[in-house]
Amino acid sequence: MHLAQFNIAKMKGLINSPVMKEFNDNLPVINAIADNADGFIWRLQEENGDATGFNPYDDPYLLVNMSVWVDFECLKDYIMKTGHIEFLKRRYEWFEKIETPNHVMWYVEQDHTPSLEEAKERLAYITKHGDTPHAFSIRQYFSQDDL
């Protein structure tokens, strides 16, 4: 099995606004880091290479990101041990703090590409039930043995 992850972020302005310019200009860099990271399998993207056009919550200020990784260690290394961490540290320059869970992880079969509806369901589940093997956060990781 592989590990899927989904996260949402509430922008401080529309994607093409001045407040989002530096973030938007660096999306190709952030995405290239992911695409070349050890254990990366797939990410949600449009023809332009990013996911800024997806709007599954009908909110123009909400960005979504979804990807699939070989395992949790590969995802964690990408988040914490690559240039991605520098953007993560600065996230509140571009994004509002969200009080409800803003990310979720779950396991998928190796031949399965998760859908946005599936991801939304998992995020809604963790918001209602907390971390379980069905849907969990980086704070309460579950291994495949916990399924």
C-alpha positions in Angstrom: 0.0 0.0 0.0 1.0 3.6 -0.5 0.3 6.7 1.6 -2.0 9.4 0.3 -2.1 12.9 1.8 -4.5 15.8 1.3 -4.3 19.3 2.7 -6.1 22.6 2.5 -4.9 26.1 3.0 -6.9 29.4 3.2 -5.2 32.1 1.3 -4.9 35.7 2.5 -5.8 36.8 -1.0 -6.7 35.3 -4.3 -3.9 33.3 -5.9 -2.9 36.2 -8.3 -3.1 38.9 -5.6 0.0 40.8 -4.4 -0.1 39.0 -1.0 0.2 35.6 -2.8 2.7 36.6 -5.4 5.8 35.1 -3.8 4.1 31.9 -3.0 2.5 31.6 -6.5 5.8 32.4 -8.2 7.5 29.6 -6.2 4.9 26.9 -6.9 7.0 25.4 -9.7 10.0 25.2 -7.3 7.9 23.5 -4.5 6.3 21.1 -7.0 9.7 20.2 -8.5 11.0 19.4 -5.1 8.1 17.0 -4.5 8.4 15.5 -8.0 12.0 14.7 -7.4 11.8 13.6 -3.8 12.5 10.0 -2.8 9.3 8.0 -2.6 7.1 10.4 -4.5 4.5 8.7 -6.7 1.8 11.2 -7.8 0.3 14.6 -7.1 -2.9 16.4 -8.1 -2.1 18.8 -10.9 -3.6 20.5 -13.9 -2.0 20.9 -17.3 0.0 23.9 -15.9 1.7 21.7 -13.3 0.0 22.9 -10.2 -3.4 22.4 -8.4 -4.4 26.0 -7.9 -7.4 25.6 -10.3 -9.1 22.9 -8.3 -11.9 24.2 -6.1 -13.7 21.3 -4.5 -15.1 23.4 -1.6 -16.4 26.2 -3.9 -14.2 28.7 -2.1 -11.8 30.8 -4.2 -9.5 31.4 -1.2 -9.0 27.7 -0.4 -6.1 25.8 -2.0 -5.9 22.0 -2.0 -2.9 19.7 -2.4 -3.0 16.0 -2.7 -0.2 13.5 -3.3 0.7 9.8 -2.9 4.0 8.6 -1.4 5.7 5.2 -1.0 5.5 5.6 2.8 5.3 8.0 5.7 9.0 8.4 6.0 9.4 9.6 2.4 6.6 12.1 2.9 8.0 13.3 6.2 11.5 13.7 4.6 10.0 15.8 1.8 8.2 18.0 4.3 11.0 18.4 6.8 14.3 17.8 5.0 14.0 19.6 1.7 13.5 23.2 0.6 9.8 22.7 1.2 10.5 23.3 4.9 11.4 27.0 4.2 8.0 27.6 2.7 6.3 25.7 5.5 8.0 28.0 8.0 6.6 31.0 6.2 3.1 29.7 5.6 1.4 32.4 7.7 2.7 35.1 5.4 0.3 33.7 2.8 -2.3 31.6 4.6 -4.8 32.0 7.4 -4.6 29.8 10.4 -7.4 27.1 10.1 -8.9 25.9 13.4 -10.1 22.6 12.1 -7.9 19.9 10.7 -6.2 21.1 7.5 -4.5 17.8 6.5 -5.2 14.1 6.4 -3.4 10.9 5.5 -4.7 7.5 4.6 -3.5 4.3 2.9 -4.4 3.5 -0.7 -3.8 0.4 -2.9 -0.7 0.8 -5.1 -2.9 1.0 -8.2 -5.3 3.5 -6.8 -5.3 7.3 -7.5 -7.3 9.1 -4.9 -10.1 11.5 -5.9 -10.9 14.8 -4.5 -14.2 13.5 -3.2 -12.3 10.7 -1.4 -9.9 13.2 0.1 -12.7 15.5 1.2 -14.4 12.5 2.9 -11.2 11.6 4.8 -10.7 15.2 5.9 -14.4 15.4 7.1 -13.9 12.1 8.9 -10.8 13.2 10.8 -12.5 16.5 11.7 -15.5 14.6 13.2 -13.7 11.5 14.7 -10.1 12.5 15.2 -7.1 10.4 14.2 -7.9 6.8 13.4 -6.4 4.3 11.0 -9.0 5.4 8.5 -7.8 9.0 8.5 -5.0 10.4 10.5 -2.7 13.4 10.8 1.0 13.8 11.0 0.6 14.1 14.8 -0.9 10.6 15.1 0.6 8.5 12.4 -0.8 5.0 12.0 1.2 2.2 10.2 -0.2 -0.2 7.8 -0.2 -2.8 10.6 -2.8 -0.6 12.4 -5.4 -1.0 9.6 
